[in-house]
Amino acid sequence: KKGKRADECYNYIKVLVPRDDETLFVCGTNAFNPACRNYKVDDPTLEQVGSDLPGQARCPFESGQSNAGTFADGDFYSATVTDFLASDAVIYRSLGDGRPVLRTVKYDSKWLREPRFLHAVEYGRFVYFFLSEIAVEYTTLGKVVFSRVARVCKNDNGGSPRVLDKHWTSFLKARLNCSLPGESLFYFDVLQSLTGVLQINGRPAVLAVFTTQANSIPGSAVCAFYMDDVEEVFSGKFKEQRGGDSSWTAAPEDAVPRPRWVRTRTLARTLTRKASSGKPPRRNFERTSLSPASGLSRSTLSKSIVPPPGPAHARATGRPPTSNLRWISRTRPWRSSNLFR
């Protein structure tokens, strides 16, 4: 490639995931022309199955671009960029039998804004994507990074020809809160790494490593998130922005479309009715202008685990740090009462 170093044109493997018990799905950057292959695993050898597949929307164009991917029910769910300039970030479904190819809306910062994808997890009826991105809630304060968990329904069939055609109708996302408790929470906002789903105290959970903002005091923490708490978030309240210069506030319940889009099929019917009537949706609640609202009471707020005070906190307060091992093994971990400030 003209203007590129020789080492940038190597074929960097960015996707390496099992497709089934016998097949490995592999994608590489292929000198800025991403391509994918299926390999039959016959220990100790690999044998290519079928011809090469296009890697666009499944694999990034260069090694420095982020991506995540997983197979679920025969479909490949990928999160990456679709172009050489990395201007079109996408969460994409393909390669399945019977279900349509779907993606997030192009160039809409309320869906995705300069995301860095970390991990994709299948859990229950959904696929979850863990990422960090530039927060749309704080555009007046420069580029502030928030970490999110986004999810889509595995049985999402897309919208109608007039509303969200060939796009997700079940896409939602929420902020991940990893912070030190206190009168003023100290946030670790930037997600760096994540485990798959594992068991903590007999409950499915993920462990994640976070760091502080680039212009903040350097620090890091490990936070755990129970998957049932993550699921509860998406049944909670939402934020909305009523105007381009308005603050993000809790959306009133009567503004949320009914029936609520917990089940994909119900949402598809709701969108179809809106399209056939010729009236646009009341608000863009099916898009990612949504996140759980702040200042909710304990009874309505989904919960997340945050780490105990560590060495940095101890130096600042004169209090001894708490063991992370003891924190993880506690029967009732500390839960925040204001997760989404």
For each residue, the residues with C-beta under 8 A, 3 or more apart:
1: 4 8 9 31 32
2:
3:
4: 1 8 9 32
5: 8 9
6: 9 10
7: 10
8: 1 4 5 32 62 63
9: 1 4 5 6 31 32
10: 6 7 29 31 63
11: 28 29 30 31
12: 28 29 62 63
13: 16 26 27 28
14: 27 28 29 34 59 60 63 67 80
15: 25 26 27 28 36 55 58 59 67 69 78
16: 13 24 25 26
17: 24 25 69 70 71
18: 21 23 24 25 71
19: 23 24 25 38 71 76
20: 23 71
21: 18
22: 40 41
23: 18 19 20 38 39 40 41 49
24: 16 17 18 19 38 39 40 41 46
25: 15 16 17 18 19 36 37 38 39 71 76
26: 13 15 16 36 37 38 39
27: 13 14 15 34 35 36 37 55 58 59
28: 11 12 13 14 15 34 35 36 55 59
29: 10 11 12 14 32 33 34 59 60 61 62 63
30: 11 33 34 35 55
31: 1 9 10 11
32: 1 4 8 9 29 61 62 84
33: 29 30 55 61
34: 14 27 28 29 30 54 55 56 58 59 60 61
35: 27 28 30 52 53 54 55 59
36: 15 25 26 27 28 52 53 54 55 58 59
37: 25 26 27 48 49 50 52 53
38: 19 23 24 25 26 48 49 50 53
39: 23 24 25 26 46 47 48 49
40: 22 23 24 46 47 48 49
41: 22 23 24 46
42: 45 46 47
43:
44:
45: 42
46: 24 39 40 41 42
47: 39 40 42
48: 37 38 39 40
49: 23 37 38 39 40
50: 37 38 53
51:
52: 35 36 37
53: 35 36 37 38 50 58 95
54: 34 35 36 58
55: 15 27 28 30 33 34 35 36 58 59
56: 34 59 82
57: 78 80 82 90 92 94 103
58: 15 27 34 36 53 54 55 69 76 78 80 92 94
59: 14 15 27 28 29 34 35 36 55 56 67 78 80
60: 14 29 34 63 65 66 67 80 81 86
61: 29 32 33 34 65 81 83 84 86
62: 8 12 29 32 65
63: 8 10 12 14 29 60
64:
65: 60 61 62 80 81 86
66: 60 80 115 116 117 118
67: 14 15 59 60 78 79 80 81 117
68: 78 79 80 117 118 119 120 129 130 131
69: 15 17 58 76 77 78 79 80 120
70: 17 76 77 120 121 122 127
71: 17 18 19 20 25 74 75 76 77 122
72: 75 77 122 127 154
73: 96 154
74: 71 95 96 97
75: 71 72 93 94 95 96 99 154
76: 19 25 58 69 70 71 93 94 95 96
77: 69 70 71 72 91 92 93 120 122 127 129 152
78: 15 57 58 59 67 68 69 90 91 92 93 94 120
79: 67 68 69 89 90 91 92 115 117 120 129 131
80: 14 57 58 59 60 65 66 67 68 69 89 90 92 117
81: 60 61 65 67 86 87 88 89 90
82: 56 57 88 89 90 92
83: 61 86 87 88
84: 32 61
85:
86: 60 61 65 81 83 89
87: 81 83 107
88: 81 82 83 106 107
89: 79 80 81 82 86 104 112 114 115
90: 57 78 79 80 81 82 103 104 106 112
91: 77 78 79 103 104 112 129 150 152 168 171
92: 57 58 77 78 79 80 82 101 102 103 104
93: 75 76 77 78 96 99 101 102 103 152 156
94: 57 58 75 76 78 101
95: 53 74 75 76
96: 73 74 75 76 93 99
97: 74
98:
99: 75 93 96 155 157
100: 157 158 166
101: 92 93 94 166
102: 92 93 152 156 158 166 167 168
103: 57 90 91 92 93 166 167 168
104: 89 90 91 92 108 111 112 167 168 171
105: 108 111 164 167 287
106: 88 90
107: 87 88
108: 104 105 111 112 287
109: 112 113 134 136
110: 113 136 284 287 288 289
111: 104 105 108 171 287 288
112: 89 90 91 104 108 109 115 131 133 288
113: 109 110 133 134 135 136
114: 89 133 134
115: 66 79 89 112 131 132 133
116: 66 131 132 133 191
117: 66 67 68 79 80 120 129 130 131
118: 66 68 130 131 132 191 192 193 194
119: 68 129 130 194 196
120: 68 69 70 77 78 79 117 127 128 129 130
121: 70 127 128 129 130 196 197 206
122: 70 71 72 77 126 127 128 154
123: 126 127 128 197 204 227
124: 231
125: 153 154 155
126: 122 123 151 152 153 154 231
127: 70 72 77 120 121 122 123 151 152 154
128: 120 121 122 123 149 150 151 230
129: 68 77 79 91 117 119 120 121 149 150 151 152
130: 68 117 118 119 120 121 147 148 149 176 191 194 206 208
131: 68 79 112 115 116 117 118 147 148 149 150 191
132: 115 116 118 145 146 147 148 189 190 191
133: 112 113 114 115 116 145 146 148
134: 109 113 114 143 144 145 146
135: 113 138 144 145 146
136: 109 110 113 139 241 289
137: 146 239 248 291
138: 135 141 142 144
139: 136
140:
141: 138 144
142: 138
143: 134
144: 134 135 138 141 189 213
145: 132 133 134 135 189 190 213 214
146: 132 133 134 135 137 175 176 189
147: 130 131 132 175 176 178 189 190 191 208 210
148: 130 131 132 133 173 174 175 176 291
149: 128 129 130 131 173 174 176 225 230 233
150: 91 128 129 131 171 172 173 288
151: 126 127 128 129 170 171 172 173 234
152: 77 91 93 102 126 127 129 156 168 170 171
153: 125 126 156 170 263 264
154: 72 73 75 122 125 126 127
155: 99 125 264 265
156: 93 102 152 153 168 169 170 264
157: 99 100 169 264 265 268
158: 100 102 164 165 166 167 168 169 268
159: 162 163 164 165 166 167 169 268 271 275
160: 163 164 165 268 271 272 275 276
161: 165 275
162: 159 165 275
163: 159 160 271 272 274 275 281
164: 105 158 159 160 167 168 169 271 286
165: 158 159 160 161 162
166: 100 101 102 103 158 159
167: 102 103 104 105 158 159 164
168: 91 102 103 104 152 156 158 164 171
169: 156 157 158 159 164 261 264 267 268 271 286
170: 151 152 153 156 261 264 267 286
171: 91 104 111 150 151 152 168 286 287 288
172: 150 151 234 288 290
173: 148 149 150 151 288 290 291
174: 148 149 230 233 234 290 291 292 340
175: 146 147 148 291 292 339 340
176: 130 146 147 148 149 191 208 210 223 225 304
177: 187 304 306 336 339 340
178: 147 187 188 189 208 210 221 223 304 306 307
179: 185 186 187 188 306 336
180: 185 186 221 306 307 309 313
181: 185 306 334 336
182: 185 186
183:
184:
185: 179 180 181 182 336 338 341
186: 179 180 182 313
187: 177 178 179 212
188: 178 179 210 211 212 219 220 221 223
189: 132 144 145 146 147 178 210 212 213
190: 132 145 147 210 211 212 213 214
191: 116 118 130 131 132 147 176 194 208 209 210
192: 118 208 209 210 211 220
193: 118 208 209
194: 118 119 130 191 206 207 208 209
195: 198 206 207 208
196: 119 121 206
197: 121 123 204 205 206 227
198: 195 204 205 206 207
199: 202 203 204 205
200: 203 205 207 224 226 328
201: 329 331 333
202: 199
203: 199 200 226 227 228
204: 123 197 198 199 226 227 228
205: 197 198 199 200 224 225 226 227
206: 121 130 194 195 196 197 198 224 225 227
207: 194 195 198 200 222 223 224
208: 130 147 176 178 191 192 193 194 195 222 223 224 225
209: 191 192 193 194 220 221 222
210: 147 176 178 188 189 190 191 192 220 221 222 223
211: 188 190 192 218 219 220
212: 187 188 189 190 216 217 218 219 220
213: 144 145 189 190 216
214: 145 190
215:
216: 212 213 219
217: 212 312
218: 211 212
219: 188 211 212 216 312
220: 188 192 209 210 211 212
221: 178 180 188 209 210 306 307 310
222: 207 208 209 210 307 324
223: 176 178 188 207 208 210 304 305 306 307
224: 200 205 206 207 208 305 328 333
225: 149 176 205 206 208 229 230 304 305
226: 200 203 204 205 229 230 303 305
227: 123 197 203 204 205 206 230 231
228: 203 204 231 232
229: 225 226 232 233 302 303 304 305
230: 128 149 174 225 226 227 233 234 302
231: 124 126 227 228 234 235
232: 228 229 235 236 302 303
233: 149 174 229 230 236 292 302
234: 151 172 174 230 231 262
235: 231 232 260 262 302
236: 232 233 292 293 296 300 301 302
237: 250 251 253 292 293 296 300
238: 250 251 256 285 290 291 292 293
239: 137 248 249 250 251 289 290 291 292 293 294 340
240: 248 249 250 251 255 283 285 289 290
241: 136 244 246 247 248 249 289
242: 246 249
243: 246
244: 241
245:
246: 241 242 243 249
247: 241
248: 137 239 240 241 291
249: 239 240 241 242 246 293
250: 237 238 239 240 293 294 295 296
251: 237 238 239 240 255 256 283 285 293
252: 255 256
253: 237 256
254:
255: 240 251 252 282 283 285
256: 238 251 252 253 260 285
257: 260 261 270 281 282 285 286
258:
259: 266 270
260: 235 256 257 266
261: 169 170 257 264 266 267 270 286
262: 234 235 266
263: 153 266 267
264: 153 155 156 157 169 170 261 267 268
265: 155 157 268 269
266: 259 260 261 262 263 269 270
267: 169 170 261 263 264 270 271 286
268: 157 158 159 160 169 264 265 271 272
269: 265 266 272 273
270: 257 259 261 266 267 273 274
271: 159 160 163 164 169 267 268 274 275 281 286
272: 160 163 268 269 275 276
273: 269 270 276 277
274: 163 270 271 277 279 280 281
275: 159 160 161 162 163 271 272 278
276: 160 272 273
277: 273 274
278: 275
279: 274
280: 274
281: 163 257 271 274 284 285 286
282: 255 257 285
283: 240 251 255 289
284: 110 281 287 289
285: 238 240 251 255 256 257 281 282 289 290
286: 164 169 170 171 257 261 267 271 281
287: 105 108 110 111 171 284 290
288: 110 111 112 150 171 172 173 291
289: 110 136 239 240 241 283 284 285
290: 172 173 174 238 239 240 285 287
291: 137 148 173 174 175 238 239 248 288 340
292: 174 175 233 236 237 238 239 296 301 302 339 340
293: 236 237 238 239 249 250 251 296 340
294: 239 250 338 340 341
295: 250 338 341
296: 236 237 250 292 293 300 301 338 340
297: 300 301
298: 301 337
299:
300: 236 237 296 297
301: 236 292 296 297 298 337 338 339
302: 229 230 232 233 235 236 292 339
303: 226 229 232 335 336 339
304: 176 177 178 223 225 229 335 336 339
305: 223 224 225 226 229 333 334 335
306: 177 178 179 180 181 221 223 334 336
307: 178 180 221 222 223 310 324 327
308: 321 322 323 324 327 334
309: 180 313 314 317 319 321 322
310: 221 307 313 314 321 322 324
311: 314 315 321
312: 217 219 315 316
313: 180 186 309 310 316 317 319 321
314: 309 310 311 317 318 319 320 321
315: 311 312
316: 312 313
317: 309 313 314
318: 314
319: 309 313 314
320: 314
321: 308 309 310 311 313 314
322: 308 309 310 326 327
323: 308 326 327
324: 222 307 308 310 327 328
325: 328 329
326: 322 323 329 330
327: 307 308 322 323 324 330 333 334
328: 200 224 324 325 333
329: 201 325 326
330: 326 327 333
331: 201
332:
333: 201 224 305 327 328 330
334: 181 305 306 308 327
335: 303 304 305
336: 177 179 181 185 303 304 306 339
337: 298 301
338: 185 294 295 296 301 341
339: 175 177 292 301 302 303 304 336
340: 174 175 177 239 291 292 293 294 296
341: 185 294 295 338
